[in-house]
Amino acid sequence: MQLTGSINVSSEVGTLKRLLIHSPDGGIGKVVPGKFKEWLYDDTVHLAQMRKEYNEYVKLLLYFLDPGKIPYILECEKKQADKNQPDCYKPQHPDYFNSDVVIDTQYILSQVLRDNAIRQRIISAVCAWEGCSFATERRLEAIENPFELAKVLISGVLHVADKDSNDFVFAPLPNFIFTRDIGIVINDHLLLGNAATPARERETMLMKFITYYHLFKNDPQKVIEISESSDFFLLEQSEQKIYKTSVEGGDVMMIAPNHLLIGCSERTTPSAVDEVIHKIFANSDTGIEKISVAKIPKQRAMMHIDTVFTHVRKDTWVLFGRFSERVMQDKNDKQYAYYLHLLDKEDSPDHESIEVLRFYKPLSETYQPGKNYRIDISDKIQGLESLLRNISIEDFGIAENDVKIIYSGNNVFPYDEREQWTDSCNLLALKDGVVVGYDRNEETFKGFIAAGFTVIKANDLFKKFENKEITPADIKDTLIILPSAELSRARGGAHCMSMPLLRTNQ
C-alpha cells in the first residue's frame, strides 16, 4: 500500500477519495468512571453495539469510496450474522477487507511494524513514554505478528495465550477513533497534531511513525510539525499553561486551495496557532495565501471548531446558533431571553466572545516571521456566521443571498444545545452536498429538509443500493444518518472520525 503522491486535500467538500479511520478497539471497552476526566469520556460505552454502529459508517464509506469491496462485505456479513463484529471489519484479522482508500490506523501501523528496525524504535519509544518495565518491553518485542503488536500498542492490552487472559501493559487510547485530530492534510502537505492532553499523546507518537515511515516516507519535507519553544521547560508551571503549544485536527479546516481555517479553542492554544501561521507562510510550497483564525470559548461542549460548524455544500453550512451574530443580535427573541435569564453574567453568550482574525501571506519574497504578514480584521466578518458566509462568497463564488446556514436543533431551545452536544454540527462531506451525521439529531434534520436536503438512514440507503434503485453517484443534497446510541457517547461525530487524505476539487 503506497500512498505517497496520492495525498492531497484542498477543501472540506470536494469528493472524498481516501481517508484514515480507526475502528473501535478493545481499549474503549476498558474505560471506567474513575478515568472519565483523564481519558476525556463522559460515560462508559457498550463496545459491541458501538462496533455495530461504526461498521455501518465503514460500510457507507466503502459504498462511496471503494464499492468493489462491497460484495465481499455483504457475503461476510451474511455468513457471520451471529457475530457482533464480522471478521471482515477487524483490522488484525486475515479476513479484513483491506481497502487502500478506507484505511484503518491499526492496519497501517501493522505495515510499518514489518520493518524490524522501525518496529524496535516504536516499541522503545512507546515503552519510554509509558514508563514500562524492561520486562514489559521484552514481552512486546517477543510479539512476532505485526497485526497483534499494532493491536497491543493501541489498546494497551496484551493477550497471554497460556493463561487465556489479558494483561494491561499501559493505558488504552479510547480517543483514537477520532483520527481527525492526529493530523490534517493541507493541499499535499500534512500538519501533524500535537495533543492537548496526556491521554492522546501516544496517538500523536504513533501517527508520527505512520507519517514518516509510510504516508510521507518519500516526501518527509512535506510534513509540518509544531512543538513548544526550546526554553519551555524553564518556565514556571503557571507560565507553561499559558504558552503550551497544542493543536488538534478538529480545529484545522482546509477550506479552499489557498485558505486555511484554524480554531483557537480548549484544545488548540494561541501559541500553537501562532506557530502554525509562521510555518505555513514560511513554506512557499503549501499553497496557502490566507489563514483565518476563529477563537471560540474554552468549553468541553465545544472542544474544537468542528463541534460548532462544518461545511455541507459550497453554499451551505451547519452552525451552532449560539455563535451566530445574526441570532445573538436579536435580544428580544423568546428563546434567548429565557436562556440569558438562566445564566450568570460571567457565563452569558456576551462573555463567551467569538473573535475572528485573518492573516495573509507576505507580499515580499523574503519572509520575516511576525514582521511582514498582513492582518485583516474586516468589517465584513463580525463573527462565525459572517465568516462562513464570507468563505462561500469569496472562495466559492456564491452569491450573497444564496448562502444557507442550517442551525443545530433548527435553532430551537433547548434542542439547539442538546443536539450540538450530540454532534449535530460535526458532519463529514462525502462530496459537495452529501454529508454524514448522527440519527439522534432530529430537530436539526428539520433545518436540512427546509434547505432542500433529503435525510435518510444509512441502512435504508444500503437497501436502495443493493436493490439497484440508486447508486452512490446519484446521491445529491443528502444528509445520511448513522445509528449513534453508543457512538455519540464518545463525544465526536463523523467529521471527528475521519482524516481525509485525498479529495478531488469537484
C-alpha positions in Angstrom: 0.0 0.0 0.0 1.9 3.0 -1.3 0.1 6.4 -0.7 2.9 8.9 -1.4 1.8 11.2 -4.2 -1.8 10.3 -3.6 -2.4 12.7 -0.7 -4.0 16.0 -1.4 -6.9 17.8 0.3 -7.9 21.3 -0.8 -11.4 21.7 0.6 -13.8 20.3 3.1 -16.5 19.4 0.5 -14.6 18.1 -2.5 -15.3 14.4 -3.4 -13.7 12.2 -0.8 -11.4 9.6 -2.3 -9.2 8.4 0.6 -9.2 8.7 4.4 -7.8 7.3 7.6 -10.1 5.9 10.2 -9.9 3.8 13.3 -12.4 1.1 14.3 -13.4 1.0 18.0 -10.8 -1.3 19.6 -10.8 -3.2 22.9 -9.3 -0.2 24.8 -12.6 1.7 24.5 -14.3 -1.1 26.4 -11.8 -0.6 29.3 -12.9 3.0 30.1 -14.0 3.2 33.8 -15.8 6.0 35.5 -12.8 6.9 37.7 -10.9 7.8 34.5 -13.5 9.8 32.7 -11.9 13.2 33.1 -8.4 11.9 32.4 -9.4 9.9 29.4 -11.8 12.5 28.0 -15.0 10.5 28.3 -18.3 11.4 29.9 -19.8 7.9 30.0 -19.0 4.2 29.5 -19.9 2.7 26.2 -21.3 -0.7 25.1 -18.4 -1.7 22.9 -20.3 -4.4 20.9 -23.1 -2.0 20.0 -20.6 0.7 19.2 -18.9 -1.6 16.8 -22.2 -2.4 15.0 -22.8 1.3 14.6 -19.3 2.0 13.4 -19.5 -0.9 10.9 -22.4 1.0 9.2 -20.1 4.0 8.9 -17.3 1.9 7.4 -19.8 0.2 5.0 -21.1 3.6 3.9 -17.5 4.8 3.2 -16.9 1.7 1.1 -20.0 2.2 -0.9 -18.9 5.7 -1.9 -15.1 5.3 -2.0 -14.4 1.6 -2.7 -17.5 -0.1 -4.0 -15.5 -3.1 -5.2 -15.2 -4.2 -1.6 -19.0 -4.3 -1.0 -19.7 -7.8 -2.4 -17.1 -9.2 0.0 -18.5 -7.3 2.9 -22.1 -8.4 2.2 -21.0 -12.1 1.9 -19.0 -11.8 5.1 -22.0 -10.2 7.0 -24.3 -12.9 5.7 -22.0 -15.8 6.8 -21.3 -14.3 10.2 -24.6 -12.7 11.1 -24.3 -14.1 14.6 -21.1 -12.1 15.3 -21.1 -8.7 17.0 -18.4 -7.7 14.5 -17.8 -9.8 11.4 -14.2 -10.7 10.8 -14.1 -8.5 7.6 -14.2 -5.4 9.8 -11.3 -6.4 12.1 -8.0 -4.8 11.1 -6.0 -7.5 12.8 -7.9 -10.4 11.2 -6.7 -12.2 8.0 -10.2 -11.7 6.5 -10.1 -7.9 6.9 -11.4 -6.1 3.8 -8.1 -4.2 3.5 -9.0 -1.3 1.3 -6.3 1.1 0.1 -8.7 4.0 0.3 -10.6 3.4 3.5 -7.6 2.8 5.7 -7.5 1.9 9.4 -4.7 3.3 11.6 -4.3 -0.1 13.2 -3.8 -1.8 9.8 -1.4 0.8 8.5 0.6 0.7 11.8 0.9 -3.1 11.3 2.5 -2.4 7.9 5.0 -0.1 9.4 5.9 -2.7 12.1 7.0 -5.2 9.4 10.4 -3.4 9.3 12.3 -4.7 12.3 14.4 -1.6 12.8 11.4 0.7 12.9 9.5 -1.9 15.0 12.2 -1.7 17.7 12.1 2.1 17.6 8.4 2.2 18.1 8.4 -0.3 20.9 11.2 1.6 22.7 9.5 5.0 22.2 6.2 3.8 23.5 7.7 2.0 26.5 9.8 5.0 27.3 6.8 7.3 27.2 4.6 5.0 29.2 7.3 4.2 31.8 7.2 0.4 31.1 9.5 -2.0 32.8 12.3 -3.7 31.0 10.3 -7.0 31.2 7.3 -5.4 29.5 9.4 -4.1 26.7 10.8 -7.6 26.2 7.3 -9.0 26.1 6.4 -6.6 23.4 9.5 -7.4 21.4 8.5 -11.1 21.6 5.3 -10.5 19.6 6.2 -11.5 16.1 2.9 -10.9 14.4 2.8 -7.2 13.4 -1.0 -7.2 13.4 -1.1 -8.4 17.0 1.6 -5.9 18.1 -0.2 -3.0 16.5 -3.4 -4.0 18.4 -1.4 -4.1 21.7 0.3 -0.7 21.1 -3.1 0.9 20.6 -5.4 -0.9 23.0 -2.8 -1.4 25.8 -4.0 -4.9 26.3 -1.7 -7.9 25.9 -3.2 -11.4 25.5 -1.5 -14.1 27.5 -2.1 -17.3 25.5 -1.0 -19.9 28.0 -3.3 -18.3 30.7 -6.1 -17.4 28.3 -6.2 -13.9 29.9 -5.5 -10.3 29.1 -2.9 -8.1 30.8 -2.9 -4.3 30.8 0.6 -3.2 29.9 -0.4 0.5 29.6 -3.4 2.8 29.3 -5.8 2.4 26.3 -6.3 5.0 23.6 -10.1 5.4 23.7 -10.0 8.6 21.6 -8.0 7.1 18.7 -11.4 6.6 16.9 -11.2 10.4 16.2 -8.5 10.3 13.6 -9.2 13.9 12.5 -7.2 15.2 15.5 -4.0 13.4 14.8 -3.2 15.2 11.5 -4.7 17.4 8.8 -3.7 17.3 5.1 -3.1 20.8 3.8 -3.0 20.5 0.0 -0.2 18.0 -0.4 1.4 18.6 3.0 0.5 17.2 6.4 0.3 19.1 9.6 0.8 16.6 12.5 -1.4 17.1 15.5 0.1 17.8 18.9 -2.3 16.6 21.5 -3.5 18.9 24.2 -3.8 16.2 26.9 -1.6 13.3 28.0 -4.4 10.8 27.2 -3.9 11.4 23.5 -0.1 11.8 23.3 0.6 8.2 22.4 -1.7 8.7 19.4 0.4 11.6 18.4 3.6 9.5 18.7 2.1 6.6 16.7 0.9 8.9 14.0 4.3 10.4 13.7 5.8 7.0 12.9 2.9 6.2 10.4 3.5 9.6 8.7 7.3 9.5 8.4 7.7 5.8 7.6 4.6 5.2 5.4 2.4 8.1 4.3 5.3 10.5 3.6 8.2 8.1 3.5 9.5 9.6 0.3 8.5 13.2 1.0 9.3 14.0 4.7 9.8 17.6 3.8 6.0 17.9 3.3 5.4 17.1 7.0 4.8 20.1 9.2 5.4 19.6 13.0 5.0 22.1 15.8 6.3 22.0 19.4 7.0 24.1 22.4 9.9 26.6 22.3 13.3 25.3 23.3 13.1 27.1 26.6 9.6 26.0 27.5 10.9 23.7 30.3 12.4 26.7 32.0 9.0 28.4 32.5 7.1 28.1 35.8 4.1 25.8 35.8 1.6 28.7 35.6 3.5 30.2 32.6 3.6 26.8 30.9 -0.2 26.7 30.9 -0.2 30.0 29.0 2.4 29.1 26.5 1.6 25.4 25.9 1.7 24.5 22.2 -1.1 22.1 21.2 -3.1 21.7 18.0 -5.7 19.1 17.1 -7.1 18.5 13.7 -10.7 19.2 14.8 -9.5 22.8 14.9 -8.0 22.9 11.4 -10.0 23.0 8.2 -8.7 23.1 4.7 -11.3 25.4 3.4 -10.1 26.2 -0.2 -6.8 25.6 -2.1 -5.3 28.8 -0.7 -7.3 29.2 2.5 -6.7 27.5 5.9 -9.1 27.9 8.8 -7.8 27.4 12.4 -9.7 27.3 15.7 -8.3 28.6 18.9 -10.2 26.5 21.5 -10.0 24.3 24.5 -7.6 22.0 22.7 -5.7 24.3 20.3 -3.7 27.1 22.0 -2.7 30.6 20.9 0.9 29.5 20.9 0.2 26.7 18.5 -1.9 28.9 16.2 0.9 31.4 16.1 3.5 28.7 15.2 1.2 27.2 12.5 0.8 30.5 10.9 4.5 31.2 10.8 5.4 27.7 9.5 2.7 27.7 6.8 3.7 31.1 5.5 7.4 30.3 5.7 6.8 27.3 3.5 6.2 28.5 -0.1 5.1 25.1 -1.2 1.9 24.8 0.8 -0.1 27.0 -1.5 -1.8 28.8 1.5 -2.2 32.5 1.0 -4.6 33.3 3.8 -5.3 31.9 7.2 -8.5 32.7 9.1 -8.4 32.2 12.9 -11.6 31.7 14.9 -11.4 32.0 18.7 -14.2 30.1 20.5 -14.9 29.6 24.2 -12.8 27.0 26.0 -15.5 24.6 26.9 -15.9 20.8 26.9 -19.1 21.0 24.9 -17.3 22.8 22.0 -13.8 21.4 22.3 -13.0 22.1 18.6 -14.4 24.4 15.9 -15.8 21.3 14.1 -18.2 20.8 17.0 -19.6 24.2 16.3 -19.7 24.3 12.5 -18.9 22.2 9.4 -19.1 22.8 5.7 -22.0 20.9 4.0 -22.0 22.3 0.4 -20.2 25.2 -1.2 -23.2 27.4 -0.4 -24.3 25.7 2.9 -23.0 25.3 6.4 -24.4 23.8 9.7 -23.8 26.0 12.7 -24.5 26.1 16.4 -26.8 29.1 16.6 -25.5 30.5 19.8 -22.4 31.7 17.9 -24.4 33.3 15.0 -24.1 37.0 15.4 -27.4 37.3 13.4 -29.2 35.2 16.1 -27.5 36.9 19.0 -28.3 40.4 17.8 -32.0 39.6 18.4 -32.1 40.0 22.1 -35.9 40.0 22.1 -36.0 36.5 20.8 -38.0 34.4 23.3 -35.5 31.6 23.2 -32.5 33.7 24.1 -34.4 35.9 26.5 -35.2 32.8 28.5 -31.7 31.4 28.1 -30.0 34.6 29.2 -32.3 34.8 32.2 -30.9 31.5 33.4 -27.3 32.3 33.1 -24.9 34.1 35.4 -23.4 37.2 33.9 -20.0 35.7 33.6 -21.4 32.7 31.7 -23.6 34.6 29.3 -23.0 34.5 25.5 -21.8 38.1 25.7 -19.0 36.8 27.9 -18.3 33.9 25.5 -16.7 36.2 22.9 -16.1 35.0 19.4 -13.1 36.6 17.6 -12.1 36.2 14.0 -8.8 37.3 12.5 -7.4 36.8 9.0 -3.8 36.6 8.1 -2.4 37.0 4.6 0.8 35.6 3.2 3.6 38.2 3.0 3.8 40.1 -0.3 7.6 40.2 -0.2 9.6 37.1 -1.3 11.7 37.2 1.9 9.7 36.1 4.9 10.4 37.7 8.3 8.3 36.0 11.0 5.8 38.3 12.6 7.0 41.3 10.6 5.6 41.3 7.2 2.4 39.3 7.1 -0.8 41.3 6.8 -3.6 41.1 9.4 -7.1 41.9 8.3 -10.0 42.5 10.7 -12.6 43.1 8.1 -15.9 44.8 8.7 -17.4 42.0 6.5 -16.6 39.4 9.2 -18.2 40.1 12.6 -18.2 36.6 13.9 -18.5 32.9 12.9 -21.6 33.2 10.7 -20.3 36.1 8.7 -17.0 34.2 8.4 -18.8 31.2 6.9 -20.9 33.4 4.6 -17.7 35.2 3.5 -15.9 31.9 2.7 -18.8 30.8 0.5 -18.9 34.2 -1.3 -15.1 34.8 -1.7 -13.7 31.3 -2.0 -16.5 29.6 -3.9 -18.2 32.4 -5.8 -21.6 32.0 -4.2 -24.0 35.0 -4.4 -24.5 36.5 -1.0 -28.3 35.8 -1.0 -27.7 32.2 -1.9 -25.6 31.2 1.2 -27.5 29.0 3.5 -26.9 28.4 7.2 -28.6 25.4 8.9 -28.7 25.7 12.6 -28.2 23.0 15.3 -31.6 21.9 16.6 -33.2 24.0 14.0 -32.3 26.9 16.3 -35.0 26.0 18.8 -34.1 25.9 22.5 -33.2 23.5 24.2 -32.8 21.3 21.1 -30.0 23.5 19.8 -27.8 22.8 22.7 -28.8 19.2 23.2 -28.1 18.3 19.6 -24.9 20.3 19.4 -23.7 18.1 22.3 -24.5 15.0 20.2 -22.6 16.4 17.2 -25.3 17.9 15.0 -22.7 20.3 13.6 -20.0 17.6 13.2 -20.6 16.3 9.7 -18.3 14.7 7.2 -18.8 15.6 3.5 -18.5 12.6 1.1 -18.9 15.1 -1.7 -20.4 18.5 -2.2 -23.8 18.4 -0.6 -23.7 14.8 0.6 -22.8 14.6 4.3 -22.8 12.0 7.2 -24.2 12.7 10.6 -26.0 11.0 13.6 -29.6 9.8 13.7 -30.4 11.3 17.1 -30.4 15.0 16.0 -34.0 15.1 14.8 -34.6 18.8 15.2 -31.5 19.6 13.1 -33.0 17.4 10.3 -35.9 19.9 10.0 -33.4 22.6 9.1 -31.8 20.3 6.4 -35.2 19.5 4.9 -36.2 23.1 4.9 -33.0 23.8 3.0 -33.9 21.3 0.3 -31.9 18.3 1.6 -33.1 14.7 1.8 -32.5 12.9 5.2 -32.1 9.1 5.0 -30.8 6.4 7.3 -27.6 4.7 6.2 -29.2 1.2 6.4 -32.2 2.4 4.2 -29.7 3.7 1.7 -27.8 0.4 1.6 -31.1 -1.4 0.7 -31.6 1.0 -2.2 -28.1 0.4 -3.4 -28.5 -3.4 -3.1 -31.8 -3.3 -5.0 -30.1 -1.2 -7.7 -32.7 1.6 -7.2 -30.0 4.1 -7.0 -26.1 4.4 -7.0 -23.8 6.5 -4.8 -23.1 8.7 -7.8 -26.8 9.6 -8.0 -26.9 10.9 -4.4 -27.2 14.7 -4.2 -28.1 17.1 -1.4 -28.5 14.5 1.2 -27.8 14.0 4.9 -27.1 10.3 5.6 -27.6 9.4 9.2 -25.8 6.7 11.2 -27.1 4.9 14.3 -25.5 6.6 17.2 -26.7 5.4 20.6 -23.2 4.4 21.6 -21.0 6.3 19.0 -22.3 9.6 20.3 -21.2 8.8 23.9 -17.6 9.1 22.8 -18.1 12.8 22.1 -17.4 13.1 18.4 -19.2 12.8 15.1 -18.4 11.7 11.5 -16.1 14.7 10.9 -14.1 13.7 14.0 -14.0 10.1 12.9 -12.2 10.8 9.7 -8.8 12.1 8.5 -9.2 12.8 4.8 -6.1 12.0 2.8 -7.4 12.7 -0.7 -10.3 14.8 -2.1 -10.9 16.0 -5.7 -11.9 19.6 -6.4 -15.3 18.6 -7.5 
